[in-house]
Amino acid sequence: MPMNTGEKDAAAVRVPPPLVYLAAIAVGIGLQYLWALPLGLGFGVRMMLALLIALAGCVLLGAAIRLFIKTGQHPEPWRSTPEIITGGVYRYTRNPFYVSFALIQLAVGVGLGNFWIILLVPVSCLGVFYTAIRQEEAYLERKFGAPYLEYKQSVRRWL
């Protein structure tokens, strides 16, 4: 069903999602000082693995940003969405930005050898679900109706 004209044409996201992932990294660093939970991999292996994971996150993020630029949209979830993007990386995940942030958080944890940061990745994803994704999905359902619901049923939220 289309949006009411009195509603703001944007999702009611109040916390920038990257801050959720950054906060989890900060908490993981703090926890590491209180109770060390090392990853147990050698420095070279950690760095190589961290670089590969970070590269995957950055490639995914870049692909999503390119689609936003191509369609003239802004990635900020509190801005209006003129159309649903269903091509490119959006054929595999409805939230490539959030998946890429999770990968980058994972890469930081691996690189620092900090298992706390790694353990907090699901917590970050859950936090982003409650602070952003629920609001975004509700907004897109109101604005686009059936086309968005069909897309939602055909593409997973995360992977």
C-alpha positions as CSV (number, residue, x, y, z in Angstrom):
1,M,0.0,0.0,0.0
2,P,1.4,3.5,-0.8
3,M,2.6,5.8,1.9
4,N,0.2,8.4,3.4
5,T,1.1,11.9,2.3
6,G,1.5,13.0,5.9
7,E,4.3,10.5,6.5
8,K,8.0,11.3,6.1
9,D,9.3,9.7,2.9
10,A,12.2,7.9,4.7
11,A,12.9,5.1,7.1
12,A,12.9,6.0,10.8
13,V,16.5,5.1,11.3
14,R,18.0,7.2,14.2
15,V,21.4,5.5,14.6
16,P,23.9,5.4,11.7
17,P,24.5,1.7,11.2
18,P,28.3,2.0,10.8
19,L,28.3,3.3,14.4
20,V,26.9,0.0,15.7
21,Y,29.8,-1.9,14.1
22,L,32.4,0.7,15.4
23,A,30.9,0.5,18.9
24,A,31.2,-3.3,18.8
25,I,34.9,-3.0,17.8
26,A,35.5,-0.5,20.6
27,V,33.7,-2.8,23.1
28,G,35.8,-5.8,21.9
29,I,39.0,-3.8,22.4
30,G,37.9,-2.9,25.9
31,L,36.9,-6.4,26.7
32,Q,40.3,-7.6,25.5
33,Y,42.0,-5.5,28.2
34,L,39.7,-6.9,30.9
35,W,39.9,-10.5,29.8
36,A,42.2,-11.4,26.9
37,L,40.6,-13.7,24.4
38,P,43.3,-14.2,21.7
39,L,42.6,-15.6,18.4
40,G,45.5,-18.1,18.4
41,L,46.7,-17.6,14.9
42,G,50.2,-16.5,13.9
43,F,50.7,-12.9,12.8
44,G,51.2,-13.7,9.1
45,V,48.2,-15.9,8.9
46,R,46.0,-13.4,10.8
47,M,47.1,-10.5,8.5
48,M,46.5,-12.5,5.3
49,L,43.1,-13.7,6.5
50,A,42.2,-10.2,7.7
51,L,43.2,-8.7,4.4
52,L,41.1,-11.2,2.4
53,I,38.0,-10.7,4.6
54,A,38.5,-6.9,4.5
55,L,38.9,-7.0,0.7
56,A,35.6,-9.0,0.4
57,G,33.9,-6.4,2.6
58,C,35.3,-3.5,0.6
59,V,34.4,-5.0,-2.8
60,L,30.8,-5.7,-1.6
61,L,30.6,-2.1,-0.2
62,G,32.0,-0.6,-3.4
63,A,29.5,-2.6,-5.5
64,A,26.6,-1.4,-3.4
65,I,27.8,2.3,-3.5
66,R,28.2,2.1,-7.3
67,L,24.5,1.0,-7.6
68,F,23.4,3.8,-5.4
69,I,25.3,6.3,-7.5
70,K,24.1,4.8,-10.7
71,T,20.5,5.2,-9.6
72,G,20.9,8.6,-8.1
73,Q,20.2,7.4,-4.5
74,H,21.9,8.1,-1.2
75,P,23.1,5.3,1.0
76,E,21.9,7.0,4.2
77,P,18.9,4.9,5.4
78,W,17.1,8.0,6.8
79,R,16.8,9.5,3.3
80,S,14.1,8.9,0.7
81,T,14.3,5.8,-1.5
82,P,13.1,6.6,-5.0
83,E,13.3,3.0,-6.3
84,I,14.1,-0.5,-5.1
85,I,17.5,-1.7,-6.3
86,T,17.3,-5.4,-7.2
87,G,20.3,-5.9,-9.5
88,G,23.9,-6.4,-8.9
89,V,24.8,-7.4,-5.3
90,Y,21.2,-6.8,-4.3
91,R,20.3,-10.1,-6.1
92,Y,22.2,-11.9,-3.3
93,T,21.5,-9.8,-0.2
94,R,19.0,-7.1,0.6
95,N,21.6,-5.5,2.9
96,P,25.0,-5.4,1.2
97,F,26.1,-2.4,3.2
98,Y,25.5,-4.1,6.5
99,V,27.0,-7.4,5.3
100,S,30.1,-5.5,4.2
101,F,30.4,-3.7,7.6
102,A,30.1,-7.1,9.4
103,L,32.9,-8.4,7.2
104,I,35.1,-5.4,8.0
105,Q,34.4,-5.8,11.7
106,L,35.4,-9.5,11.3
107,A,38.6,-8.5,9.5
108,V,39.5,-6.0,12.3
109,G,39.0,-8.8,14.9
110,V,41.1,-11.2,12.9
111,G,43.8,-8.6,12.2
112,L,44.0,-7.6,15.9
113,G,43.8,-11.2,17.0
114,N,40.9,-10.2,19.2
115,F,38.3,-12.9,19.5
116,W,35.9,-10.5,21.3
117,I,35.5,-8.4,18.2
118,I,34.7,-11.6,16.2
119,L,32.2,-12.8,18.8
120,L,30.5,-9.4,18.7
121,V,29.8,-9.6,14.9
122,P,26.4,-11.3,15.4
123,V,25.6,-8.8,18.2
124,S,26.4,-6.0,15.8
125,C,24.1,-7.6,13.1
126,L,21.4,-7.9,15.7
127,G,21.8,-4.3,16.8
128,V,21.6,-3.1,13.1
129,F,18.5,-5.3,12.6
130,Y,16.8,-3.5,15.5
131,T,18.1,0.0,14.9
132,A,17.9,0.1,11.1
133,I,16.7,-2.9,9.1
134,R,13.3,-3.2,10.7
135,Q,12.6,0.4,10.1
136,E,13.9,0.3,6.5
137,E,11.9,-2.8,5.7
138,A,8.7,-1.3,7.1
139,Y,9.3,1.9,5.1
140,L,10.0,0.1,1.9
141,E,6.9,-2.1,2.4
142,R,4.7,1.0,2.9
143,K,6.2,2.9,0.0
144,F,6.5,0.1,-2.7
145,G,4.0,-2.5,-1.5
146,A,3.8,-5.7,-3.5
147,P,7.0,-5.2,-5.6
148,Y,9.1,-4.9,-2.4
149,L,7.3,-7.9,-0.8
150,E,8.1,-10.0,-3.8
151,Y,11.8,-8.9,-3.7
152,K,11.9,-9.6,0.0
153,Q,10.7,-13.1,-0.5
154,S,13.2,-13.8,-3.3
155,V,16.3,-12.4,-1.7
156,R,17.7,-13.1,1.8
157,R,18.2,-10.3,4.3
158,W,21.8,-11.1,4.9
159,L,23.2,-13.8,2.6
